Amino acid sequence: MWQEITSKFLPNADSPLLRIPSQFANETPAVSCASSSSNRAPIISVETGQPNGREALFEKSLADRLRLGRLTEDGLSYKEKFIVRCYEVGINKTATVETIANLLQEVGCNHAQSVGFSTDGFATTHTMRKLNLIWVTARMHIEIYKYPAWSDVVEIETWCQGEGRIGTRRDWILKDDATGEVIGRATSKWVMMNQDTRRLQRVNDDVRDEYLIFCPIEPRLAFPEANNNSLRKISKLEDPSQYSTLGLVPRRADLDMNQHVNNVTYIGWVLESMPQEIIDTHELQTITLDYRRECQHDDLVDSLTSPEQFEDAAVLELPGTNGSASATKGGQDCFQFLHLLRLSGDGQEINRGRTEWRKKPAR
């Protein structure tokens, strides 16, 4: 397992619940992305321990103008709007799945920043920074019902919750801002890693206390349906695979602030070994990735892919208050694949995945 990113949040800036927790008294809270308010807690100077008025005002204004994001009224989730840029679309003239994954990561980080968590380590808490701990991705599941096109505006809502001593869970809902239609959902699991030893570590009480105050009291799931695809176990793909791309080289640009390959890069590597005939006629509907170990800049990576049989030939339906979608399984309308990323040298497993593909819509 491995990787990075975020979790945590707080009440609306106008809420009486907004306070700087005592453990952050000597920290510099990140700039809030909520709308401007004279009731907002001031940014505290690390050097003096006093409100840093002039710099805080400048940074607050800059964040408010550049980010179309805000905490919800209860303070337990965060929403932000994004415009799809021309360089974020692919051959289908719509946003790529990597674009979607990057936006999920961005809104998660902005959510954490808006409630005062650090921006220098993907939303680490005060205790995590003292112990040199970071968040790494253990699992990511994304379902896309409709891809936004260039210049479309997407609103993404995110929230997180505790997963016992194992880690945290972060969920997302994606909507077309023009229509309010749910166009995608996602969920992820995160665990803690010691940045020096690169070993995983259980979540202790101090860390839990720091972020649980920003989590929904009652569990809230982007995928509330029983037996939904986000819970499905991924079988390991064994050699020989039907398709492969060997010797992928991590670029320097693929490394993130935690000094390893960012989790979104793995999505691109998985798709590199997809057969071209599927890419030409189908679009990605669902991707699930289990991260088994982290990847460094000097590793060589093999991407393996083989078809997987559907468990049944029924229609996949995803009803629920958070949105729905359906896709016909079987025939030529929908395909499913298993994926494996491994080290080229010794064959160690880096990542295993599953993807589902639907017929491209007529344009």
Helices and strands as residue ranges (DSSP letters): G 22-24, H 53-66, E 68-71, E 78-83, G 86-88, H 97-114, H 126-130, E 133-144, E 153-163, E 167-176, E 182-194, E 200-201, H 205-212, G 229-231, E 243-248, G 252-254, H 263-272, H 276-281, E 282-291, E 301-307, E 315-317, E 326-328, E 334-343, E 349-359
